[in-house]
Amino acid sequence: MDTERYDPASFEPGLADRWASSGAYTLTPPAADPAHLEAGAAADGGGGRAYYALTMFPYPSGDLHMGHAEIFTIHDALVRHLRMTGHRVLNPIGWDAFGLPAENAARKRGEDPRAWTYANIEEQRRTIARLGYSFDWSTVLRTCDAEYYRWTQWIFLELLDADLAYRREALVNWDPVDRTVLANEQVIDGRGERSGALVERIPRTQWFLRITRYADELLDGLDAIEWPERVKNAQRAWIGRSEGAEVRFTTADDGAEVVVYTTRPDTLYGATYFVFAPEHPLVLARMGDDPEYAAFRTEVSRRSEIERLSGLDGAGDDDEAGAGRAKRGVRLPFDMVNPVDGRTIPAFAADYVLMEYGTGAIMAVPAHDQRDLDFARQYGADVRVVVRPDDGTVLDPATMTEAWAGDGTTVNSGEYDGLPWQETKRRVIADLETRGLGSGRVNYRLRDWLISRQRSWGAPIPVVHCPDCGEVGVPRDQLPVRLPDDLDFTVQGSPLEAHPTFKHDVVCPRCGSADAVRDTDTMDTFVDSSWYFLRYLDPTSEDHAWPVAAAGRWLPVDQYTGGIEHAILHLLYSRFFVKALRDLGHVAADEPFARLLNQGQVIMGGAAMSKSLGNLVAPKEVYERFGVDTLRATMLFASAPEDDIDWADVSPTGMHKWLSRVWRLGVEHVARGGSAAGDAAGDDADGRALALRRAAAVAVEAAGREYAARKYNTAIARMMELTNAVNEALRTPPTPAVEAAVAEALRDLLLLLAPIAPFITEELWGRLGHDGSVHDQRWPEADPALLVLDEVEVPVQVDGKLRGRVTVPVGTSREDLEAAARAEPAVAAHLTGEVVKVVVVPDRMVNLVVKG
């Protein structure tokens, strides 16, 4: 038979255009409509449970890469399966469109960031449609649209009115050439990424959001959501709740008090030196214009916070960082007094202590904190052991290179000697409080969220600064505060600051003063992405940011899918926003995302794909050669969604061959005159039809389980087994009964495959004579009767090695199964000695152990 070959290019583009232009996956009625639970939920028009499926929206920095293809493919398989199982799925799409890449493009190439951004969005939109992802295109939003950032500004004002937004001074990375503040990621080896100038750390007044007010709730809420444990642990570590003490040290010369926080007050007797942040006010006052100290401060200021803050560990003070690398420090011309024993200890300023963390000063316990030990060895400070390890490890303060931060017994600590360290901690805190030298305290590593950005491709902060009224929020009816269309990105510093009218063409909303000026900062783009899932519920509304009633029905998002790189900031900020908005009466949910899936990374030869490494593979290269379905199925078959995919190890060719077999089975069935439903009448003397129906039932039942567990790779394996079963049934010319069974098996195969390979299944569904779209059908159900086997094949082992198989009726007793195993000739040949043990698992296996 001359079979039409599988040529995806002949039908995939047409189907993609049809789905996109017809609004095939538009939610009807919309998410904001109260009737969403009563109408249009499933393929048959019946009711269905509302399900909010969301994937992290892309940044439009160019066309889609393989990482996008992976996340969207995983997500689309989930969404299509949910629809077929009767759910009414909200599946929106949008773009996280503000940010630094567009502004950099404007500076480097003289492009308008709007034009650059919207061109990239359009390119990504075409590719998303070409890849067949079933997004609801009526929900599209772009965070750089004024219609969107109007509501971002509205949220800011709501937080400002609730005292959840405030302004204070903070250190920033200052580029003296470009005259602008840089994000940490823009500082490379201490220099500005664009200008190459040495970056300085200078104070600047910035806007913050009070996320710390929700620290405990953000911690406790992690227990109520189904997220990967590593993500929850990352957030727990970032929030960093710890129980310890604030301890009052004093300067040895004039008794000036300096407070530190430590989680290990039991190690106070081991504090042998004291460390200040270089920017600490007491140090600045003492050092004055000292040129050597000024040079040290300048050197430290050129390092970003990320470079200075490289890790947290140890028993001393766990609000600072820097274990495992060389540290820079200066011996200060004064000493400190240890409050528990009155010892005088040297004071230093060092780069690994930051003013923004804790109190800007720490007590250093080198025997029990690795960063302190490293510093002590560099600068000749004493080491004093105050915790003896319980495991017998001997700590020699003169030679030890690794600090002991584990359990142990208190030593060298006066009246506390001999106590377990935990008991010492409790007693020391009580004694500090009695003596007025300190107090117990719960502390957090989490800091308030600095949202000010001195950039211009972002949402302007809607505040006017008046010399008489202070900070005044822009009235809601004057939103949005729009970005000017004529920003000049060739100027040094902020284009908004330099714009001829943006800053000064305003009056105070409260008193009418013409001396008022606009705030020229924009918001961190994480603000935009911390609420976008709410805007999807009614993305074109001019009356509200989102419909509160609909938010009560749709939130939390049932399934959120995205990369592990967002484990902390985006996810934590979104959780904070929902909790704050709940307290303001705008949402009812406690959490934004009930379940989270972090997909693995697509790599090549063990390394991340990148242009610089020359190992980049674009989705277009794959689908233009093999078709979209091959790309999608290859990704899902390569590994579980959570695991990395090494493209060097996968085979689009192999997947293409399997899809070609599926195609051939479908078109040959049509060519033989087979119908869509088949006709079960006719003789099945050789049992081929029954065997195929059973194989189809097994595949439907198994694949359904795998889909529910998001195990798409093993679901594909079950479909491959069904494909083999169809081929086996057609090994000899089919009878009418076999042809009918083939029709049924192909129907089930296409339904099972549809969420993964939407194009070939849609094309074959129509060719086989089925009505409507395969994607509007209900998920197949296995006939329970076909899952009940009359006989089962049982493997038989001798001394743990497979020696034969026996076919017996299902439910055969242990005794009869053992007898059948012994009688099997291939097994009997290995029973050369006395059988001393028999292991029988009914319907599963037999193992005979022979005495040697």
VOGU-3710 file (C-alpha; in Angstrom, 3 decimals, decimal comma):
1> mdterydpas> 0,000/0,000/0,000  1,387/3,389/-1,044  0,932/5,323/2,209  0,927/9,115/2,429  4,026/10,050/4,408  3,940/12,052/7,622  4,598/15,683/6,627  3,840/18,013/9,555  4,535/21,121/7,493  1,532/20,305/5,300
11> fepgladrwa> -1,029/20,774/8,086  0,555/22,215/11,266  0,750/25,900/10,180  -2,854/25,897/8,993  -4,149/24,386/12,216  -2,076/26,830/14,292  -3,518/29,804/12,393  -7,054/28,453/12,738  -6,784/27,957/16,502  -5,271/31,417/17,033
21> ssgaytltpp> -7,667/33,335/14,777  -10,848/31,553/15,888  -10,308/32,021/19,615  -10,538/28,264/20,022  -9,394/28,383/23,649  -11,132/31,540/24,813  -12,852/31,047/28,154  -16,605/31,547/27,706  -18,041/33,140/29,740  -14,964/35,111/30,850
31> aadpahleag> -13,330/34,553/34,208  -15,002/37,674/35,626  -18,490/36,365/34,749  -20,297/34,878/37,779  -21,738/32,164/35,519  -18,332/30,566/35,101  -19,301/27,504/37,145  -22,587/26,912/35,393  -21,900/27,133/31,673  -19,455/26,127/29,017
41> aaadggggra> -17,224/24,188/31,340  -16,669/21,025/29,367  -16,860/19,678/25,861  -20,427/18,524/26,290  -21,565/21,888/27,628  -22,054/20,561/31,142  -20,736/22,052/34,344  -17,147/21,608/35,373  -14,831/22,711/38,125  -13,050/26,001/37,533
51> yyaltmfpyp> -9,286/25,491/37,336  -6,738/28,289/37,121  -3,594/27,065/35,347  -0,804/29,596/35,054  2,685/29,586/33,653  5,212/32,295/34,511  4,866/34,899/31,797  7,897/35,458/29,568  10,163/38,488/29,289  10,266/39,702/25,661
61> sgdlhmghae> 14,017/39,840/25,101  13,877/38,008/21,767  12,200/34,951/20,298  11,333/31,954/22,465  14,235/29,738/23,491  14,207/26,058/24,428  13,508/26,892/28,077  10,301/28,640/27,032  9,371/25,707/24,815  9,836/23,313/27,715
71> iftihdalvr> 7,776/25,234/30,250  4,963/25,943/27,764  4,898/22,326/26,552  4,609/20,946/30,092  1,958/23,515/30,898  -0,028/22,895/27,709  -0,124/19,131/28,264  -1,578/19,810/31,715  -4,145/22,298/30,418  -5,338/20,209/27,477
81> hlrmtghrvl> -5,725/17,136/29,686  -7,667/19,167/32,264  -10,088/20,398/29,609  -10,663/16,858/28,368  -11,380/15,666/31,910  -14,181/18,201/32,332  -12,450/21,190/33,907  -13,129/24,744/32,894  -9,611/26,084/32,594  -8,445/29,681/32,781
91> npigwdafgl> -5,186/29,630/30,803  -4,008/33,217/30,235  -0,908/34,655/28,593  0,939/37,950/28,870  4,373/39,542/28,993  6,574/40,831/31,810  7,569/43,722/29,615  9,301/46,381/31,712  12,951/45,997/32,629  16,605/46,594/32,077
101> paenaarkrg> 17,184/44,761/28,742  14,861/47,144/26,891  16,523/50,156/28,487  19,967/48,787/27,630  18,846/48,276/24,030  17,707/51,888/23,948  21,095/53,089/25,215  23,268/50,810/23,100  21,399/50,924/19,796  19,421/54,114/20,085
111> edprawtyan> 16,150/52,178/19,890  12,897/53,198/21,485  12,365/50,680/24,323  8,673/50,530/23,424  9,396/49,593/19,825  12,015/47,031/20,897  9,682/45,508/23,480  6,568/45,308/21,309  8,516/43,890/18,367  9,822/41,106/20,581
121> ieeqrrtiar> 6,362/40,465/21,995  4,951/40,077/18,507  7,753/37,679/17,571  7,098/35,569/20,658  3,337/35,667/20,061  3,762/34,225/16,560  6,015/31,462/17,859  3,655/30,598/20,728  0,793/30,265/18,257  2,941/28,232/15,849
131> lgysfdwstv> 3,803/25,800/18,644  0,123/25,184/19,302  -0,038/26,317/22,907  -3,675/26,667/23,894  -3,611/30,037/25,653  -6,686/32,224/25,894  -5,662/35,162/23,711  -8,483/37,333/25,061  -6,542/37,623/28,332  -3,341/39,125/26,911
141> lrtcdaeyyr> -1,626/41,744/29,050  1,677/43,561/28,867  3,038/45,119/32,039  4,428/48,083/30,070  0,964/49,094/28,850  -0,352/52,183/30,621  -3,632/50,293/31,114  -1,699/47,798/33,227  0,732/49,986/35,140  -2,124/52,323/36,046
151> wtqwiflell> -3,239/49,564/38,393  0,313/48,819/39,536  0,403/52,462/40,654  -3,015/52,076/42,285  -1,710/49,124/44,341  1,294/51,194/45,410  -1,033/53,937/46,654  -3,144/51,391/48,532  0,016/50,159/50,254  1,155/53,737/50,908
161> dadlayrrea> -2,149/54,588/52,589  -1,831/51,451/54,734  1,714/52,383/55,860  3,060/49,410/53,921  5,095/51,709/51,639  7,581/54,218/52,993  10,746/56,097/52,098  14,142/56,086/53,805  17,835/56,336/53,051  19,665/53,252/51,769
171> lvnwdpvdrt> 23,012/52,515/50,146  22,983/52,086/46,379  25,468/51,226/43,616  26,356/54,553/41,982  27,970/54,798/38,547  29,780/58,164/38,533  30,159/58,215/34,743  26,591/57,344/33,726  25,395/59,136/36,858  22,820/56,481/37,644
181> vlaneqvidg> 22,070/53,836/40,222  22,863/50,287/39,137  21,228/47,026/40,112  23,569/44,488/41,725  23,587/42,439/38,524  24,858/45,482/36,598  28,018/45,643/38,711  30,733/43,436/37,209  33,968/43,111/39,183  33,219/46,406/40,878
191> rgersgalve> 32,602/48,322/37,643  29,506/49,502/35,830  28,427/47,012/33,177  28,010/49,720/30,517  30,451/52,493/31,455  33,229/50,425/33,017  33,524/53,016/35,795  34,381/52,000/39,346  31,082/51,799/41,185  30,596/53,568/44,514
201> riprtqwflr> 28,235/52,732/47,365  26,448/55,935/48,332  23,345/56,717/50,427  20,156/57,670/48,597  16,544/58,011/49,716  14,577/55,042/48,415  11,051/53,581/48,516  10,447/50,360/50,471  7,525/47,992/51,047  7,059/46,554/54,546
211> itryadelld> 7,254/42,869/53,701  8,828/42,250/57,117  5,448/42,920/58,705  4,350/39,602/57,195  7,473/37,574/58,045  5,776/35,095/60,383  2,761/34,655/58,124  5,006/34,119/55,106  6,778/31,379/57,057  3,659/29,707/58,442
221> gldaiewper> 1,868/29,801/55,090  4,474/27,560/53,501  2,974/24,596/55,353  -0,381/25,065/53,604  0,798/25,028/49,956  1,914/22,165/47,711  5,280/23,453/46,553  8,580/21,635/46,080  10,321/21,327/49,414  13,500/22,940/48,110
231> vknaqrawig> 11,536/26,069/47,175  9,879/26,239/50,572  13,233/25,714/52,261  14,768/28,487/50,152  12,041/30,864/51,296  12,439/29,767/54,912  16,166/30,498/54,668  15,556/33,873/53,009  13,072/34,905/55,707  15,579/33,524/58,195
241> rsegaevrft> 13,632/33,456/61,435  16,002/32,899/64,330  15,798/33,035/68,101  18,680/34,645/69,930  19,559/37,738/71,908  20,455/41,371/71,529  23,632/41,985/73,531  24,997/45,375/74,616  28,758/45,795/74,122  30,500/49,051/75,043
251> taddgaevvv> 33,567/50,878/73,794  36,490/50,494/76,204  37,422/54,181/76,247  34,156/56,036/76,721  31,500/53,370/77,307  29,501/54,058/74,125  26,935/51,296/73,729  26,804/49,118/70,598  24,119/46,442/70,255  24,628/43,196/68,346
261> yttrpdtlyg> 22,238/40,368/67,585  23,392/36,773/67,874  21,640/33,432/67,615  24,319/31,902/69,858  24,598/33,958/73,053  25,982/30,777/74,636  29,259/31,531/72,786  29,714/35,027/74,253  32,768/33,858/76,221  34,309/32,886/72,869
271> atyfvfapeh> 33,950/36,380/71,386  37,549/37,480/70,897  37,100/40,504/68,639  34,364/42,819/67,393  33,511/43,822/63,811  31,709/46,894/62,478  30,362/47,513/58,990  32,662/50,074/57,327  29,680/52,455/57,091  28,712/52,206/60,776
281> plvlarmgdd> 27,991/55,721/62,185  30,122/55,187/65,300  33,120/54,229/63,170  32,628/57,125/60,775  32,485/59,543/63,694  35,634/58,112/65,261  37,694/57,836/62,085  36,803/61,279/60,732  38,943/62,161/57,697  41,570/59,476/58,285
291> peyaafrtev> 42,982/58,948/54,752  43,777/55,245/55,189  40,291/54,513/56,427  38,773/56,605/53,636  40,729/54,541/51,099  39,484/51,337/52,725  35,891/52,555/52,611  36,250/53,527/48,960  37,614/50,083/48,124  34,737/48,351/49,923
301> srrseierls> 32,141/50,655/48,371  33,132/49,431/44,930  31,974/45,930/45,733  28,312/45,105/45,315  26,264/43,730/48,169  26,213/40,355/46,410  30,018/40,309/46,299  30,267/41,204/49,971  27,432/38,972/51,080  28,328/35,460/49,957
311> gldgagddde> 26,734/33,093/52,464  25,383/32,459/55,951  26,693/29,911/58,432  28,156/29,426/61,863  27,347/29,918/65,504  28,241/33,568/65,997  26,109/36,175/64,244  24,154/34,820/61,314  23,010/38,113/59,855  26,311/38,654/58,058
321> agagrakrgv> 28,140/36,631/55,469  31,335/35,780/53,693  32,562/32,315/54,727  35,114/30,760/52,436  36,762/33,799/50,818  39,427/36,400/51,646  38,078/39,297/53,658  39,176/42,903/53,854  39,440/44,549/57,244  40,990/47,413/59,205
331> rlpfdmvnpv> 42,018/47,425/62,871  40,219/50,337/64,516  41,971/52,572/67,114  39,709/51,523/69,972  38,564/48,350/71,729  35,269/46,907/72,912  34,283/45,347/76,234  32,749/41,851/76,322  29,775/42,294/78,687  29,790/38,789/80,220
341> dgrtipafaa> 33,353/38,766/81,554  34,627/42,334/81,133  37,436/41,347/78,751  38,700/44,013/76,365  38,636/42,792/72,751  39,941/44,486/69,582  37,570/46,230/67,177  37,755/45,965/63,383  35,835/47,240/60,387  35,403/44,565/57,710
351> dyvlmeygtg> 33,729/44,146/54,341  31,789/41,041/55,337  29,568/43,014/57,726  26,879/45,148/56,095  25,093/48,100/57,640  21,802/46,963/56,078  21,856/43,620/57,909  21,277/43,281/61,628  22,694/46,199/63,579  25,730/46,735/61,366
361> aimavpahdq> 28,025/45,178/63,973  28,814/41,665/65,188  30,642/39,860/67,961  33,180/37,511/66,396  33,466/33,927/67,698  36,188/32,402/65,497  36,211/28,940/67,085  32,554/28,466/66,188  31,931/30,561/63,066  33,907/29,891/59,886
371> rdldfarqyg> 33,915/33,420/58,515  35,137/34,712/61,867  37,847/32,036/61,960  38,994/32,959/58,450  39,214/36,611/59,449  40,996/35,795/62,718  43,687/33,855/60,861  44,147/36,725/58,392  44,428/39,425/61,047  45,945/37,577/64,005
381> advrvvvrpd> 42,938/37,644/66,331  42,647/35,167/69,208  40,635/31,940/68,981  38,884/30,619/72,075  36,948/27,312/72,164  33,779/27,493/74,252  31,870/24,461/72,930  33,460/20,998/73,212  32,092/18,643/70,520  30,084/15,711/71,845
391> dgtvldpatm> 31,550/13,382/69,233  35,047/13,568/70,728  36,534/15,894/68,127  39,474/17,767/69,662  39,582/21,498/68,873  43,005/23,114/69,114  42,554/26,901/68,961  46,145/27,338/67,765  45,821/25,105/64,715  42,135/24,581/63,881
401> teawagdgtt> 41,135/25,534/60,335  37,467/24,576/60,512  35,127/26,187/63,013  32,891/23,928/65,090  29,236/24,939/64,721  27,681/21,675/65,868  26,333/20,394/69,175  28,475/20,174/72,263  29,090/20,997/75,890  29,930/24,471/77,155
411> vnsgeydglp> 33,564/24,992/78,285  35,744/27,978/79,189  32,596/29,905/80,078  32,666/30,329/83,846  29,562/29,217/85,671  28,068/27,699/82,506  30,785/25,061/82,039  29,481/21,526/81,654  26,029/22,512/80,366  24,671/21,463/76,973
421> wqetkrrvia> 24,969/24,493/74,699  21,185/24,799/74,380  20,823/25,116/78,160  23,676/27,599/78,260  21,903/29,700/75,632  18,710/29,768/77,693  20,515/30,709/80,914  22,749/33,344/79,312  19,706/35,139/77,874  18,008/35,101/81,263
431> dletrglgsg> 21,154/36,411/82,957  21,640/39,161/80,353  18,085/40,334/80,956  18,570/40,264/84,752  21,777/42,291/84,506  20,393/44,737/81,927  23,016/43,700/79,373  20,699/42,312/76,741  17,415/40,565/76,006  16,015/37,607/74,125
441> rvnyrlrdwl> 14,768/38,392/70,657  13,331/36,783/67,560  15,099/38,103/64,479  14,650/37,756/60,721  17,075/37,814/57,856  14,272/39,208/55,678  14,551/42,920/54,973  11,922/45,323/53,681  11,655/45,294/49,903  13,509/48,154/48,217
451> isrqrswgap> 11,449/48,925/45,101  12,992/52,210/43,872  14,806/52,006/40,555  16,569/54,978/38,983  15,641/53,720/35,536  13,023/54,869/33,085  11,543/51,740/31,499  9,310/50,910/34,420  6,157/52,002/36,208  6,633/55,546/37,598
461> ipvvhcpdcg> 6,124/55,836/41,342  2,897/57,881/41,705  4,072/60,372/44,315  4,546/64,134/44,286  7,058/65,752/46,635  5,808/69,039/48,029  7,997/71,396/50,122  4,988/72,036/52,398  3,014/68,772/52,386  5,838/66,267/51,991
471> evgvprdqlp> 5,140/63,051/50,078  1,679/63,125/48,500  0,164/60,277/46,532  -1,220/61,078/43,104  -5,055/61,009/43,238  -6,480/57,767/41,872  -8,478/59,570/39,191  -5,236/61,018/37,782  -3,692/57,584/37,186  -1,799/56,446/35,312
481> vrlpddldft> 1,240/58,654/35,727  2,433/58,002/32,194  5,943/57,569/30,935  6,744/60,332/28,426  6,933/59,273/24,802  10,068/61,340/24,192  12,545/60,048/26,766  16,163/60,616/25,755  18,225/57,540/26,567  21,463/59,163/25,427
491> vqgspleahp> 21,648/61,374/28,517  23,732/60,527/31,543  21,665/59,491/34,527  17,928/58,880/34,537  16,033/59,952/31,393  13,003/60,636/33,603  15,062/62,925/35,832  16,405/64,732/32,758  13,057/65,034/30,951  12,113/68,696/30,445
501> tfkhdvvcpr> 8,553/68,408/31,832  7,978/65,105/33,624  9,458/66,140/36,953  8,340/69,763/37,142  5,065/69,949/35,194  2,959/69,188/38,268  1,353/70,863/41,260  0,848/69,433/44,719  -2,443/67,494/44,725  -3,054/68,588/48,313
511> cgsadavrdt> -2,171/72,291/48,481  -1,687/73,250/44,837  1,926/74,391/45,279  3,749/74,849/41,987  7,040/74,069/43,740  6,140/70,400/43,974  7,994/67,842/41,834  7,221/64,336/40,667  9,122/61,346/41,975  11,396/60,249/39,126
521> dtmdtfvdss> 12,036/56,713/40,343  10,288/53,735/38,786  9,256/50,542/40,509  11,176/47,300/40,648  9,762/45,062/37,897  9,044/42,421/40,532  6,189/44,727/41,568  4,630/44,259/38,110  4,855/40,475/38,338  3,595/40,260/41,919
531> wyflryldpt> -0,051/40,746/40,943  -0,421/39,948/37,216  -2,342/36,743/37,964  -5,122/38,955/39,374  -5,313/41,205/36,315  -5,880/38,181/34,058  -9,346/37,845/35,608  -10,521/40,972/33,755  -7,561/42,334/31,763  -9,343/45,109/29,873
541> sedhawpvaa> -11,391/46,610/32,701  -11,090/50,350/33,237  -13,181/50,228/36,415  -11,073/47,982/38,614  -7,720/46,251/38,780  -9,541/42,918/39,109  -13,074/41,816/40,026  -13,042/40,983/43,735  -15,826/38,406/43,471  -14,087/36,571/40,625
551> agrwlpvdqy> -10,824/36,615/42,555  -12,661/34,879/45,376  -13,643/32,096/42,994  -10,405/31,672/41,038  -7,696/32,232/43,654  -5,425/30,709/44,655  -4,088/29,641/41,262  -4,514/25,863/41,125  -1,254/25,142/39,308  1,682/27,495/38,733
561> tggiehailh> 4,534/26,376/36,509  7,914/28,055/36,149  11,644/27,986/36,760  13,426/27,346/40,040  15,325/30,632/39,572  12,206/32,387/40,879  12,106/30,308/44,060  12,623/33,307/46,306  11,988/36,822/45,058  9,065/36,600/42,619
571> llysrffvka> 7,250/33,927/44,574  7,863/35,562/47,947  6,798/38,994/46,719  3,622/37,563/45,146  2,765/35,905/48,449  3,327/39,201/50,286  1,113/41,085/47,828  -1,795/38,661/48,242  -1,593/38,802/52,030  -1,422/42,596/52,064
581> lrdlghvaad> -4,251/42,941/49,536  -6,314/40,486/51,574  -5,884/42,651/54,662  -6,985/45,659/52,614  -10,148/43,836/51,544  -9,250/43,355/47,872  -8,875/39,537/47,805  -10,037/36,675/49,998  -7,193/34,235/49,396  -4,236/33,780/51,735
591> epfarllnqg> -1,860/32,535/49,042  -1,477/33,231/45,310  -0,478/29,732/44,135  -1,761/26,494/45,659  0,571/24,190/43,731  3,926/24,873/42,092  5,857/22,908/39,491  9,465/23,847/38,721  10,501/22,447/35,366  14,082/21,383/34,754
601> qvimggaams> 16,520/23,213/32,518  17,231/22,405/28,868  20,990/22,046/28,547  23,413/20,846/25,870  26,273/18,505/26,619  26,049/19,196/30,336  26,200/22,995/29,945  23,583/25,712/29,751  22,702/26,671/26,193  24,201/30,008/25,146
611> kslgnlvapk> 25,394/31,837/22,058  28,844/32,324/23,576  29,319/28,560/23,999  28,041/27,873/20,497  25,647/25,194/21,767  22,376/27,057/21,342  19,473/25,177/19,758  16,403/27,235/18,855  12,930/25,650/18,854  12,514/26,757/15,239
621> evyerfgvdt> 15,443/24,583/14,152  13,668/21,524/15,523  10,101/22,150/14,412  11,042/23,244/10,903  12,833/19,923/10,406  10,652/17,517/12,382  7,411/19,338/13,178  6,031/20,902/16,339  4,601/17,663/17,700  8,026/16,042/17,552
631> lratmlfasa> 9,544/18,930/19,505  6,821/18,806/22,153  6,776/15,023/22,524  10,585/14,812/22,582  10,716/17,232/25,490  8,045/15,420/27,468  9,490/11,961/26,775  13,056/12,957/27,683  12,500/13,193/31,441  10,083/13,962/34,225
641> peddidwadv> 9,063/17,666/34,159  11,197/18,486/37,208  14,407/17,052/35,721  16,890/18,686/33,360  16,883/17,728/29,699  20,255/17,387/28,009  19,429/17,949/24,353  22,599/16,132/23,366  21,092/12,921/24,771  17,580/13,092/23,308
651> sptgmhkwls> 16,393/11,986/19,904  13,907/14,056/17,920  14,549/11,589/15,110  13,312/8,684/17,228  10,201/10,565/18,288  9,533/11,587/14,700  9,684/7,922/13,668  7,131/6,960/16,299  4,751/9,751/15,260  5,237/8,621/11,656
661> rvwrlgvehv> 4,075/5,134/12,710  1,000/6,623/14,357  0,349/8,604/11,169  0,736/5,500/9,013  -1,660/3,478/11,167  -4,287/6,202/10,825  -4,065/6,848/7,093  -3,815/3,118/6,255  -6,920/2,428/8,325  -8,737/5,066/6,285
671> arggsaagda> -7,315/3,629/3,050  -8,649/0,171/3,988  -12,092/1,695/4,340  -12,129/1,562/8,115  -14,645/3,769/9,865  -14,211/6,000/12,880  -16,126/3,790/15,290  -15,672/0,426/13,611  -18,099/-2,450/13,658  -17,626/-5,010/16,377
681> agddadgral> -19,521/-7,662/14,420  -17,637/-10,568/12,950  -15,597/-13,577/13,977  -12,622/-13,112/16,317  -11,458/-16,693/16,095  -7,783/-15,901/16,689  -8,490/-13,500/19,572  -6,658/-10,566/17,993  -9,562/-8,145/18,426  -10,006/-8,964/22,119
691> alrraaavav> -6,271/-8,743/22,726  -6,146/-5,281/21,102  -9,162/-4,057/23,045  -7,506/-5,207/26,247  -4,262/-3,477/25,274  -6,188/-0,271/24,603  -7,973/-0,495/27,950  -4,671/-1,030/29,758  -3,130/1,955/27,944  -6,088/4,218/28,741
701> eaagreyaar> -6,058/3,265/32,420  -2,263/3,550/32,793  -1,852/6,754/30,757  -4,651/8,407/32,713  -2,797/7,676/35,940  0,451/9,049/34,514  -1,199/12,249/33,261  -2,737/12,849/36,679  0,732/12,490/38,225  2,326/14,760/35,552
711> kyntaiarmm> 4,455/11,803/34,406  4,202/12,569/30,716  7,251/10,513/29,774  5,718/7,291/31,078  2,329/8,232/29,614  4,032/8,394/26,198  5,577/4,984/26,877  2,076/3,565/27,435  0,983/5,058/24,098  3,970/3,507/22,378
721> eltnavneal> 2,917/0,137/23,788  -0,568/0,663/22,377  0,937/1,553/19,001  2,856/-1,732/19,078  -0,336/-3,589/19,967  -2,134/-2,098/16,943  0,778/-3,099/14,715  0,690/-6,614/16,163  -3,040/-6,931/15,467  -2,390/-5,935/11,835
731> rtpptpavea> 0,507/-8,335/11,341  -1,863/-10,478/9,262  -4,771/-9,137/7,193  -7,436/-7,807/9,567  -10,846/-9,381/9,915  -13,857/-7,083/10,351  -13,636/-7,671/14,101  -9,970/-6,717/14,153  -10,618/-3,659/11,984  -13,286/-2,542/14,433
741> avaealrdll> -10,871/-3,024/17,330  -8,226/-1,047/15,413  -10,689/1,843/14,968  -11,394/1,867/18,692  -7,698/1,643/19,589  -6,786/4,504/17,218  -9,553/6,627/18,719  -8,175/6,013/22,206  -4,594/6,582/21,056  -5,440/9,959/19,504
751> lllapiapfi> -7,315/11,062/22,616  -4,423/10,054/24,862  -1,883/11,748/22,612  -3,850/14,964/21,993  -2,530/17,017/24,956  1,064/16,231/23,963  0,903/16,275/20,158  -2,085/18,474/19,285  -1,461/18,773/15,530  -1,171/15,173/14,351
761> teelwgrlgh> -4,060/14,121/16,568  -6,320/16,897/15,231  -5,452/16,034/11,620  -5,958/12,297/12,037  -9,142/12,781/14,067  -10,776/14,458/11,109  -9,383/12,006/8,581  -10,724/9,077/10,559  -14,211/10,566/10,267  -14,745/11,808/13,822
771> dgsvhdqrwp> -16,844/14,920/14,388  -15,511/18,142/15,873  -12,061/18,693/17,292  -10,133/16,025/19,147  -9,409/18,690/21,770  -13,107/19,114/22,550  -13,608/15,439/23,382  -13,929/13,844/26,796  -11,007/11,843/28,123  -11,379/8,112/27,343
781> eadpallvld> -12,358/5,681/30,054  -11,246/2,068/30,173  -13,853/-0,686/30,196  -13,287/-2,341/33,594  -14,197/-5,727/32,161  -11,306/-5,526/29,720  -8,853/-4,890/32,550  -9,701/-8,221/34,169  -7,413/-10,908/32,749  -8,298/-14,603/32,628
791> evevpvqvdg> -4,668/-15,660/32,612  -1,384/-14,169/33,690  2,224/-14,902/32,758  4,367/-15,382/35,869  8,186/-15,261/35,781  9,988/-18,104/37,590  13,443/-17,651/39,125  15,906/-20,224/40,389  18,316/-18,776/42,927  17,242/-15,299/41,876
801> klrgrvtvpv> 17,862/-15,781/38,150  15,040/-15,860/35,617  14,776/-19,394/34,213  11,310/-19,533/32,702  7,711/-18,361/32,667  4,411/-20,094/33,257  0,938/-19,023/32,149  -1,721/-19,737/34,757  -5,286/-18,620/35,539  -5,487/-15,385/37,498
811> gtsredleaa> -5,757/-16,137/41,206  -3,967/-19,497/41,065  -3,140/-20,673/44,592  0,400/-20,656/45,920  0,561/-24,453/45,873  -0,647/-24,793/42,272  1,613/-21,948/41,125  4,629/-23,643/42,709  3,700/-26,942/41,067  3,351/-25,291/37,659
821> araepavaah> 6,730/-23,604/38,125  8,470/-26,886/39,028  6,867/-28,588/36,009  8,083/-25,985/33,535  10,887/-27,779/31,599  13,179/-24,730/31,417  12,907/-24,393/35,188  13,156/-28,083/36,009  16,503/-28,268/34,203  17,977/-25,981/36,889
831> ltgevvkvvv> 16,557/-27,823/39,891  19,670/-29,954/40,311  19,607/-29,991/44,098  17,230/-29,858/47,013  14,812/-26,903/46,956  15,305/-25,391/50,419  13,127/-22,289/50,067  10,179/-21,241/47,906  8,964/-17,648/47,515  5,592/-17,314/45,802
841> vpdrmvnlvv> 3,842/-14,004/45,084  0,475/-14,956/43,503  0,074/-13,676/39,945  3,505/-12,002/40,187  6,525/-14,301/40,611  8,045/-17,548/41,910  11,603/-17,964/43,231  13,025/-21,415/44,013  16,188/-21,553/46,122  18,269/-24,700/45,561
851> kg> 20,759/-26,066/48,075  24,191/-25,925/46,502
//
